[in-house]
Amino acid sequence: MEPQEAPSAEYAEVHVVAASPEVARRVAEVLRRCFAATEQRSYPASPEGGTRLELTVDTTRTAEPARSWLESSRWTGHADREPGRD
C-alpha cells in the first residue's frame, strides 16, 4: 500500500476492508449516520477477493452518538493520560 497524505484538520480518511461489497457498504452507512462523509470509493481488496472501501469523514459535522464520543475523547493535554481514558 502506498503512503497517503494526511487529510486536512478535522477530517479523517476511513478505509474498510470486508469480505463483500455489501458488508463494506453497511459499515459506510453507519459512519454516514454519525459524520458528514464523501461518496465512498470501492476497490478490490486483493487478488484473492474482498472489497476495500474508502471515504472521508468530516468530524466537525457530527450527529449523536459521534458528537458525545468525540467530546469525551478530546485530548486534554495531560501527559499522564491518553486521549479518551478516564
C-alpha positions as CSV (number, residue, x, y, z in Angstrom):
1,M,0.0,0.0,0.0
2,E,1.3,3.5,-0.9
3,P,1.8,6.1,1.9
4,Q,-1.0,8.6,1.8
5,E,-1.1,12.3,2.5
6,A,-3.0,13.1,5.7
7,P,-6.3,14.8,5.3
8,S,-6.8,18.3,6.4
9,A,-7.5,19.1,10.1
10,E,-10.8,17.8,11.4
11,Y,-11.2,15.2,8.6
12,A,-10.4,11.5,8.7
13,E,-9.8,9.1,5.9
14,V,-11.5,5.8,6.6
15,H,-10.5,2.5,4.9
16,V,-12.8,-0.5,5.3
17,V,-11.7,-4.0,4.1
18,A,-14.5,-6.5,4.0
19,A,-15.3,-9.9,2.6
20,S,-18.0,-8.5,0.4
21,P,-19.1,-5.1,-1.1
22,E,-22.4,-5.3,0.9
23,V,-20.6,-5.6,4.2
24,A,-18.3,-2.6,3.4
25,R,-21.4,-0.6,2.4
26,R,-23.1,-1.3,5.6
27,V,-20.1,0.0,7.6
28,A,-20.0,3.1,5.4
29,E,-23.8,3.7,6.0
30,V,-23.2,3.6,9.8
31,L,-20.4,6.1,9.5
32,R,-22.6,8.4,7.4
33,R,-25.2,8.4,10.2
34,C,-22.7,9.9,12.5
35,F,-20.5,12.1,10.3
36,A,-20.8,14.1,7.1
37,A,-18.9,12.0,4.5
38,T,-17.8,12.0,0.9
39,E,-19.1,9.4,-1.5
40,Q,-17.4,6.1,-0.9
41,R,-14.9,4.7,-3.4
42,S,-14.5,0.9,-3.6
43,Y,-11.8,-1.3,-5.0
44,P,-10.9,-5.0,-4.9
45,A,-9.1,-5.7,-1.7
46,S,-6.7,-8.3,-3.1
47,P,-6.4,-10.8,-5.9
48,E,-8.0,-13.4,-3.5
49,G,-11.1,-11.3,-3.1
50,G,-12.8,-8.9,-0.8
51,T,-13.6,-5.2,-1.1
52,R,-11.7,-2.2,0.1
53,L,-13.9,0.9,0.6
54,E,-12.6,4.4,1.2
55,L,-14.4,7.6,2.3
56,T,-13.5,10.8,4.1
57,V,-15.5,11.9,7.1
58,D,-15.8,15.5,8.4
59,T,-15.5,15.3,12.2
60,T,-16.8,18.9,12.6
61,R,-20.2,17.9,11.2
62,T,-21.3,15.1,13.5
63,A,-24.5,13.7,14.8
64,E,-25.2,11.8,18.0
65,P,-23.7,9.5,19.2
66,A,-20.4,10.6,17.4
67,R,-20.6,14.1,18.9
68,S,-20.6,12.9,22.5
69,W,-17.9,10.3,21.8
70,L,-15.7,12.9,20.2
71,E,-16.2,15.4,23.0
72,S,-15.3,12.8,25.6
73,S,-12.2,11.6,23.7
74,R,-10.6,15.0,23.1
75,W,-7.0,15.3,24.2
76,T,-6.8,17.4,27.4
77,G,-3.0,17.8,27.3
78,H,-2.3,15.8,30.4
79,A,1.0,13.9,29.9
80,D,0.0,11.1,32.2
81,R,-3.3,10.3,30.3
82,E,-4.1,9.0,26.9
83,P,-7.0,10.6,25.0
84,G,-10.3,9.2,25.9
85,R,-9.1,7.4,29.0
86,D,-10.6,8.4,32.3
